[in-house]
Amino acid sequence: MYDNHFIVMVDSATGWVRLLEDLITAFSGAVQVKANSCDLRGNWLEISPNDDADEKLATDPDTGYHYFRWRIEVTPLNESVGEDNQVLFARALLQHFRSGGARAEVLANFEDRL
């Protein structure tokens, strides 16, 4: 795995199929790879259910993101994907999910830049 990977935790009633469809529609150049993943902006995005999801615990303002319904792994496809690119991409993903009414948080080594 290359550096600069990150995770987006998303709390939404929307199912993973619709989450992926919305990403592919919203971001030009997205290419579906598997039923739950796509390539986008030099990254592989894979959506999976969060095994620790808990509707009640997700409401905690400090640690609730640990219990959000969906986990999206964002992994660079090659080593040329730099941190600046990932910061911009993470911001775009946050804006995408939040504008649709979902709660979303990024977990990354560069969180302080978001």
Contact map, one row per residue, 1 for C-alpha under 8 A:
111010000000000000000000000000000000000000000000000000000000000000000000001100000000000000000000000000000000000000
111110000000000000000000000000000000000000000000000000000000000000000000001111100000000000000000000000000000000000
111110000000000000000000000000000000000000000000000000000000000000000000000100100000000000000000000000000000000000
011111000000000000000000000000000000000000000000000000000000000000000000001100001110010000000000000000000001100000
111111100000000000000000000000000000000000000000000000000000000000000000111100000000010000000000000000000001000000
000111110000000000000000000000000000000000000000000000000000000000000000111000000000000000000000000000000111100000
000011111000000000000000000000000000000000000000000000000000000000000011110000000000000000000000000000000111000000
000001111100000000000000000000000000000000000000000000000000000000000011110000000000000001000100000000011110000000
000000111110000000000000000000000000000000000000000000000000000011011111000000000000000000000000000000011110000000
000000011111000000000000000000000000000000000000000000000000000010011111000000000000000000000000100001111000000000
000000001111100000000000000000000000000000000000000000000100000010011100000000000000000000000000000001110000000000
000000000111111000000000000000000000000000000000000000000000000000011100000000000000000000000000000011100000000000
000000000011111000000000000000000000000000000000000000000000000000001000000000000000000000000000000000000000000000
000000000001111101100000000000000000000000000000000000000000000000000000000000000000000000000000000000000000000000
000000000001111111100000000000000000000000000000000000000000000000000000000000000000000000000000000000000000000000
000000000000011111110000000000000001000000000011100000000000000000000100000000000000000000000000000000000000000000
000000000000001111111000000000000011000000000000000000000000000000000000000000000000000000000000000000000000000000
000000000000011111111100000000000000000000000000000000000000000000000000000000000000000000000000000000000000000000
000000000000011111111110000000000000000000000000000000000000000000000000000000000000000000000000000000000000000000
000000000000000111111111000000000001110000000010000000000000000000000000000000000000000000000000000000000000000000
000000000000000011111111100000000000000000000000000000000000000000000000000000000000000000000000000000000000000000
000000000000000001111111110000000000000000000000000000000000000000000000000000000000000000000000000000000000000000
000000000000000000111111111001000000000000000000000000000000000000000000000000000000000000000000000000000000000000
000000000000000000011111111111110000010000000000000000000000000000000000000000000000000000000000000000000000000000
000000000000000000001111111101000000000000000000000000000000000000000000000000000000000000000000000000000000000000
000000000000000000000111111100000000000000000000000000000000000000000000000000000000000000000001000000000000000000
000000000000000000000011111111000000000100000000000000000000000000000000000000000000000000000000000000000000000000
000000000000000000000001111111000000000000000000000000000000000000000000000000000000000000000000000000000000000000
000000000000000000000001001111100000000110000000000000000000000000000000000000000000000000000000000000000000000000
000000000000000000000011101111110000011110000000000000000000000000000000000000000000000000000000000000000000000000
000000000000000000000001000011111000011100000000000000000000000000000000000000000000000000000000000000000000000000
000000000000000000000001000001111110111000000000000000000000000000000000000000000000000000000000000000000000000000
000000000000000000000000000000111111111000000000000000000000000000000000000000000000000000000000000000000000000000
000000000000000000000000000000011111110000000000000000000000000000000000000000000000000000000000000000000000000000
000000000000000010000000000000011111100000000000000000000000000000000000000000000000000000000000000000000000000000
000000000000000110010000000000001111110000000111000000000000000000000000000000000000000000000000000000000000000000
000000000000000000010000000000011111111000011110000000000000000000000000000000000000000000000000000000000000000000
000000000000000000010001000001111101111100011100000000000000000000000000000000000000000000000000000000000000000000
000000000000000000000000000001111000111111111000000000000000000000000000000000000000000000000000000000000000000000
000000000000000000000000001011100000011111111000000000000000000000000000000000000000000000000000000000000000000000
000000000000000000000000000011000000001111100000000000000000000000000000000000000000000010000000000000000000000000
000000000000000000000000000000000000001111110000000000000000000000000000000111001000000000000000000000000000000000
000000000000000000000000000000000000001111111000000000000000000000000000011110000000000000000000000000000000000000
000000000000000000000000000000000000111101111100000000000000000000000000111110000000000000000000000000000000000000
000000000000000000000000000000000000111100111110000000000000000000000001111000000000000000000000000000000000000000
000000000000000000000000000000000001110000011111000000000000000000000001110000000000000000000000000000000000000000
000000000000000100010000000000000001100000001111100000000000000000000111100000000000000000000000000000000000000000
000000000000000100000000000000000001000000000111110000000000000000000111000000000000000000000000000000000000000000
000000000000000100000000000000000000000000000011111010000000000000001110000000000000000000000000000000000000000000
000000000000000000000000000000000000000000000001111110000000000000111110000000000000000000000000000000000000000000
000000000000000000000000000000000000000000000000111110000000000000000000000000000000000000000000000000000000000000
000000000000000000000000000000000000000000000000011111000000000001110000000000000000000000000000000000000000000000
000000000000000000000000000000000000000000000000111111100100000001111100000000000000000000000000000000000000000000
000000000000000000000000000000000000000000000000000111111100000000111000000000000000000000000000000000000000000000
000000000000000000000000000000000000000000000000000011111110000000111000000000000000000000000000000000000000000000
000000000000000000000000000000000000000000000000000001111111000000000000000000000000000000000000000000000000000000
000000000000000000000000000000000000000000000000000001111111000100100000000000000000000000000000000000000000000000
000000000010000000000000000000000000000000000000000011111111001111110000000000000000000000000000000000000000000000
000000000000000000000000000000000000000000000000000000111111100100000000000000000000000000000000000000000000000000
000000000000000000000000000000000000000000000000000000011111111100000000000000000000000000000000000000000000000000
000000000000000000000000000000000000000000000000000000000011111100000000000000000000000000000000000000000000000000
000000000000000000000000000000000000000000000000000000000001111110000000000000000000000000000000000000000000000000
000000000000000000000000000000000000000000000000000000000101111111100000000000000000000000000000000000000000000000
000000000000000000000000000000000000000000000000000000001111111111110000000000000000000000000000000000000000000000
000000001110000000000000000000000000000000000000000000000100011111110000000000000000000000000000000000011000000000
000000001000000000000000000000000000000000000000000110000100001111110000000000000000000000000000000000000000000000
000000000000000000000000000000000000000000000000010111101100001111111000000000000000000000000000000000000000000000
000000001111000000000000000000000000000000000000010111100100000111111110000000000000000000000000000000000000000000
000000001111100000000000000000000000000000000000110011100000000000111110000000000000000000000000000000000000000000
000000001111000100000000000000000000000000000011110010000000000000011111000000000000000000000000000000000000000000
000000111100000000000000000000000000000000000011110000000000000000011111100000000000000000000000000000000000000000
000000111100000000000000000000000000000000001111000000000000000000000111110000000000000000000000000000000000000000
000011110000000000000000000000000000000000011110000000000000000000000011111000000000000000000000000000000000000000
000011110000000000000000000000000000000000111100000000000000000000000001111100000000000000000000000000000000000000
110111000000000000000000000000000000000000111000000000000000000000000000111110000000000000000000000000000000000000
111110000000000000000000000000000000000001110000000000000000000000000000011111101000000000000000000000000000000000
010000000000000000000000000000000000000001110000000000000000000000000000001111101000000000000000000000000000000000
010000000000000000000000000000000000000001000000000000000000000000000000000111111000000000000000000000000000000000
011000000000000000000000000000000000000000000000000000000000000000000000000111111100000000000000000000000000000000
000000000000000000000000000000000000000000000000000000000000000000000000000001111100000000000000000000000000000000
000100000000000000000000000000000000000001000000000000000000000000000000000111111110110000000000000000000000000000
000100000000000000000000000000000000000000000000000000000000000000000000000000111111110000000000000000000000000000
000100000000000000000000000000000000000000000000000000000000000000000000000000001111111000000000000000000000010000
000000000000000000000000000000000000000000000000000000000000000000000000000000000111111100000000000000000000000000
000000000000000000000000000000000000000000000000000000000000000000000000000000001111111110000000000000000000000000
000110000000000000000000000000000000000000000000000000000000000000000000000000001111111111000000000000000000000000
000000000000000000000000000000000000000000000000000000000000000000000000000000000011111111100000000000000000010011
000000000000000000000000000000000000000000000000000000000000000000000000000000000001111111110000000000000000000000
000000000000000000000000000000000000000010000000000000000000000000000000000000000000111111111000000000000000000000
000000010000000000000000000000000000000000000000000000000000000000000000000000000000011111111100000000000100000001
000000000000000000000000000000000000000000000000000000000000000000000000000000000000001111111110000000000000000001
000000000000000000000000000000000000000000000000000000000000000000000000000000000000000111111111000000000000000000
000000000000000000000000000000000000000000000000000000000000000000000000000000000000000011111111100000000000000000
000000010000000000000000000000000000000000000000000000000000000000000000000000000000000001111111110000011100000000
000000000000000000000000000000000000000000000000000000000000000000000000000000000000000000111111111000000000000000
000000000000000000000000010000000000000000000000000000000000000000000000000000000000000000011111111100000000000000
000000000100000000000000000000000000000000000000000000000000000000000000000000000000000000001111111111110000000000
000000000000000000000000000000000000000000000000000000000000000000000000000000000000000000000111111111110000000000
000000000000000000000000000000000000000000000000000000000000000000000000000000000000000000000011111111000000000000
000000000000000000000000000000000000000000000000000000000000000000000000000000000000000000000001111111000000000000
000000000001000000000000000000000000000000000000000000000000000000000000000000000000000000000000111111100000000000
000000000111000000000000000000000000000000000000000000000000000000000000000000000000000000000000111111110000000000
000000000111000000000000000000000000000000000000000000000000000000000000000000000000000000000000110011111000000000
000000011110000000000000000000000000000000000000000000000000000010000000000000000000000000000100110001111100000000
000000011100000000000000000000000000000000000000000000000000000010000000000000000000000000000100000000111110000000
000001111000000000000000000000000000000000000000000000000000000000000000000000000000000001000100000000011111001000
000001111000000000000000000000000000000000000000000000000000000000000000000000000000000000000000000000001111101000
000111100000000000000000000000000000000000000000000000000000000000000000000000000000000000000000000000000111111000
000101000000000000000000000000000000000000000000000000000000000000000000000000000000000000000000000000000011111100
000000000000000000000000000000000000000000000000000000000000000000000000000000000010001000000000000000000001111111
000000000000000000000000000000000000000000000000000000000000000000000000000000000000000000000000000000000111111111
000000000000000000000000000000000000000000000000000000000000000000000000000000000000000000000000000000000000111111
000000000000000000000000000000000000000000000000000000000000000000000000000000000000001000000000000000000000011111
000000000000000000000000000000000000000000000000000000000000000000000000000000000000001001100000000000000000011111
